[in-house]
Amino acid sequence: MTNPLEPSQPATAWDPQTLLVAGGRPAHGVDAAVNHPVTFTSTFHSQGIAAPGEKVYARFSNPTWDPFEEVLGQLEEAQLPALVFSSGMAAIAAALQLVPAGGVLVMPSHSYNGSLSLSKELADAGRLSVRPVDIANTEEVDAALEGADVLWVESPTNPMLEVADLPVLLAAAKQHNALSIVDNTFATPLLQRPLTLGADVVVHSVTKYLSGHSDVILGAVATSDETLHSRIHGYRTLHGAIASPMDVFLALRGVRTLSVRLERSQSNAQVLAERLSQHPAVSGVRYPGLPGDPGHARAQKLMNGFGSVIAFEAGDSEAAADAVIEKFGLITGATSLGGVETLAERRARHASEPATVPTNLIRLSVGIEAVEDLWRDLSNALDQI
């Protein structure tokens, strides 16, 4: 017979680094499992009128989702568990449906191109209208919020790494009676927690830093608002954007090491950004950790770190940038980011990328390899263009 033990302090009192490791665990007890099992089932025993919280059917919920949703909700300091989705795009789609029919969406000109493409598709269908803004220009955003319904924020932005004055923008959204949604994928809850600053909803591509190993496709949404939570859960249920239990199990396992992974990758990114800014074949570097970066002071004030993504312009053409990536031996030329391995991509190779993204811009997602090996690979490739 087990004898469950209560933790010495509630999870809300834990440091986020501890919560990553200890949150969402089964109760302590003799012979108790340290990890929750993976539950593979499509349905649950159920008869009559379902009681509140009864699982009933696996499109509504799954026991394997629960610990991941609990941990992410706690990390974002939400008052409710997060909601896991089948992909980051599924989470983005669920959040965008919060824009009322015919409503106005204020969105950064530089954002994840999946978000931009979906918002354009919705605009072309007459579902909403989009007001693009420079999210780093607080006055421009405030002006665009007049009569708007939803403010969408990325900070730092993908791929230009602009940093928004998040507390001011979220307060402005409230003043304009606009809902605020923050894509927190780049920063993660370790570097900023938008809900504590006034955001209504936070979105994540769990595929990236949270899972951290480039082996699952998942998304998530977090909110403290019960009405919004219910609407987003309803969207997930009716649209079938549900996650595989095995993928969520792997994501929770990945979350356990987020703190140490991010610490190492950020440290590497800082070194590489400083060296790239001095290389003669590099015409520009964007990284908030550089004192000369336009977002440096704001990131230093508002964030707990500068992140692990660098954007740099290689040579003077897209051909030069492509040549750099082709010459990498250690660094992998691939899309995505946030994994333990370093990935590089010329973002403008995607037709959906904004025209204002330089054609020779390489987005470098820095991993946890030895930094000198990474620099050797980078400098060798750059020296040859």
N, C-alpha and C positions, 0 to 999 in steps of 0.2 A: 504494500500500500504506500503510495507516495504521500509526501508531506510538503505541499507547496510552500515556498518561502516568499515572503514579500521582499522586494528590493529595499535596500537601506534608505533610498531616497526616490521620489517619483521621477519619471523620465523628464518632466518639465524642468527639473533642477540640474539635469546633466548638461555638461558641455556638449556642443554639437559633435565633437570628435568622439565622445563617448556614446552619444545617441546613435551614431552611425554603426557602431559595433554592437551595442547592447539592446537597442530598440527592436521591438517586434519579435522578441524571443519567447518561447514557451516558458511557463512558470517553472521555477526551480523545484526539484523534488527528486527523490531516489529513483534512479533509472529513467528519469525524464529525458527526452531528446533535447539536444542543444538547439537544433534547427527544426522548424516546422516541415512536415513532409509535403511532397507535391501531391495534390489531389487531382487525379484524372477521372472526371465524371462529367456527363452531360446533363444529369438531372439528380434530384434529391428526393428522398421519401417525403411525401406531402399529400395530405388529404384535406378536404373541406376548405373553408376560407383561410387564406394564409395569414398568419400572425405577423405583426411588424417585425422586420428583420429576418423572417424565415427565408431560406435560400431558394427553395422551390425548383429553380432551373438555372443552369450554369451560365446562361447569357446575362443573368441579373448579377451574380456574384460567384466567387469561388474562394474557398478557404486559403488557397495559396496566394491570392491577391491581398488578403487582409493584412499580413505583417508588412508587406512592402508599402501599401497605402497608408498604414499607420505611421511607419517611419518617415516617409516623405512628408506627410501632413505635419508631423511634429517638427521636422527639420525646417519647414517653411513657416512654422509657428501658426499654422492654421488651426481653427477650432474644430475642424472636422477632418476625417481621413481624406487623403488625396484620392483621385480616381485614375486608375491605370487604363491606358488605351492600347490598341493594337499597333500604333505607330505614332510618331510625333505629328505627322500630318493629320491623323485621326483626332488627336488632341486639339490641334489648331482648328480643324473644321468644327469641332464641338464648341470651341470658344467663339469662333466667328459667327456661329448661329445665334449668339446672344445679341448681335446687332439686329434691331427691329426691322421688319420689312420696310424698305424704302428709306432706311436710316443712313446716317453719315458716319463713316469710319475714318478717323485720323490715324495715319500709319506712316512710319518712317520710310523715306525714299530708299534707304539702304536697310533692307531686312532680309531674312532668309528668303530665298527666291520661291520656295514652296508657299510661304505665306503671301508673298506678292502675287504669285500666279493664281492662287485660289481667290484672293480678294478681287483680282481683275476679272476672273471668271464670274464671280457673283455680281460684280458691277455691270459686266456686259449683259448679264441676264436680267438686269433691272432690279436685282434683289437689294442692292445698296449702292451708295456712292462713296468714293474714296478721295480723301484729301491728303496727298503726300506732303510730308514735312521733313525738314532737317531736324532730327530729334535732339541734336545737340544745341539747337537754337531755341532757347526757352521762349523768347518773345514770339517767334514764329509759330510755335506749337500752341501757345496760349491764344493767339489770334485765330488759329484754325479750329479751336475748340468751340468757338461761338456757334451755337446751334447744332453741334455734333452730338452723337449718341454714344460712341465708344472711342476711347483712346487706346491704341495698340502701341506698346513700347518694347523695343529691344535695347539693351544697354549692358555691355558694349554691343554695337550692331555687327551684323554679319554681312559682308566681310570687312567693312571699313573701320570697325572698332571705334566708332564714335561713342562717347559717353554722355548719357542724359543726366540732367539734374533731376533725378528721380523724385525726391520728396516734393520739390516745387511743382513738377508736372502732375503728380498724383493729386496734390492739393488743388491745382487748377482744374483738373478734370471734375473733382467734386463740386467746385464752385460753379462749373458749367452744367452740372447734373449729368455728366457723362460717365459711363461705366469705364473702368480702367483695367486693362489686361496687359500683363508683362510676361514676355518670353524670357525666362531666366536660365535658359540652357547654357549660355556661355559662362555666366558667373557662378552658377550653382548656388544652393542655399548656404554654402560655406562662405561665400564672398558677399552676398547681399540677400536680404529677405524682403521682397517687395510688399508682402501683405502687412508687415509691421510698419511700413512707410505709408500705407493708405491704399494700396492696390486692392481691387476687388477680386481679381483672378490671376493666378500664375500658371503658365504653361511650360512644360518641359518636353524636349526630345530625350527620353530616357536612354535611347540608343547611344547617346554621347557620353558625357562625363559620369552620369549616375551609374550606368551599367559598366562602362569603362573598358570593355574588352573587344569591341567591334564584332560581337557575335549574336546580338539580338536586335530586333526592331521593336521599339515600344515608345509610348508617349504617356504623359500624365497631366492632369489638371488639379490645382489645389485652390480652395477658397474657404473662407470662414462663414460665408453667407448661406444659410440653409436653403433659401429659395433657389439661388444660383446652383448650389450643389445638386438639388433635386432635378433642376432642368438639365444639367450636364449629364447626370446619371441617366435620366430619361432618354437623352439623345444617344448615349452609348448603347443603351438597351435596344432602342428601336432601330438604330442604324447598324447594329451588330458589330460595332467597332471594338470587339473584345479581344483580350490578350490571351495567348497560350499560357497555361499554368507553368510549363517548363521554362518559358522565356522569363516570366516574372520571378521564378525561383532563381534563375541565373542573375537577373538584375539585382535582386536583394543581396545575393552573394557578392556582386560587384560593388554595391553601395558600401559594404563593410570596409572597403579599403579606399574609399574616396578621399579621405583626408590625407593619407600618406601619398597617394598617387598625385593629388593636386599640388601638394607641397613640393614634390620632386619636379613635376612638369613645369610649375611656375618658376622654380629656381632655374631650370634649364632655359626657359623662355626668356628670362631676364638677361642671361649671359648671351644667348644667341642674338637677341634684339640689339644689344649694345654692339656686338661685333658686326652684325649685318649693317648697322648704320655707318660703319667705318669702311666697308668694302667698296672699292671703286666701281664694281659692276652693279651696285645697288643704288638706284636713283631715289629711293624713298622707303622709309620704314614706318609702319603704324603699329604702335604697341603702347598702351597706357602707362607701362612701367618706365618709359623713357621720359626724362625730365622735360625734353623739348616737345613731347607729343601734345596735341591740342587737348586731349582728355586727361592728361596726367593729374593736374591739380584736383579736378573733380573726382576722379577715381580714387585718388589718395584720401580724399575727404569722406567719400561715401561708401567705398568698398573695403573689404578686408584683404584685398590682394588684387593683382592686375590680370590674372587669368593666364592661360597657356596657349593662346592663339596670337600669332604674329602675321601681319600682312606686309609684304614687301614687293617693290617693283624691281624686276630683274632686267637689266639691259634697257633697251629702248624700243622693244617690240614684243609682240606675242610670240614670234619665232624664237627670240632669245629666251623668254621665260619657259617655253616648251623645251628648249634645248637643255636648260638647267635641270628640269625635272627628269628628262631622259637620262641624264648623266648620274643621277643619284644611285648609290649602291646600297646604302643602309635605309635611307628615307624612302618611304613608299609613295609613289604617285597614285593618289586615289582620292575620291570624295569622302566626306564625313570628317569627324573630328572627335576629340575627347577620349580616345583609346590610349592604351599603354604604349602603343607604337606611334612614331612620328609620321604624319601624313602630309603630303603637299599637293596642292591643286591650283592650276591657273583658273580662277573662277570665271573669267569671261568666256571660257570655252562653252559655257552653258548659254544658250540663246536667251533664256529667261532672266539672265542676270541684268541688272540695270545698266544702261549705257554709260552712266557716270562712273562705273567701276573700271579702272584702267585695264587695258587689254593685257598688259604685262604684269598684272598684280598676282602674286602667288600667296595663297593662304596656307600658312604653315601651322598645323596642329602639333604642338610639341609634346612628345611622349616622355617616358621615364628612363630612356637609355642613358648611358654615360655621356655627359655633355661634350666632352672632347671628341668622342666618336662622331657625334652629330655635327659638330663644327667642322671636323675634317671632311665629312661628306658634303656639307654645304659649300665650304670654301673651295674644295676641289672642283665642284660643278660650276661655281661662279667664275673661277679662274679660267675656265675654258670657253667662255662666251666673249 
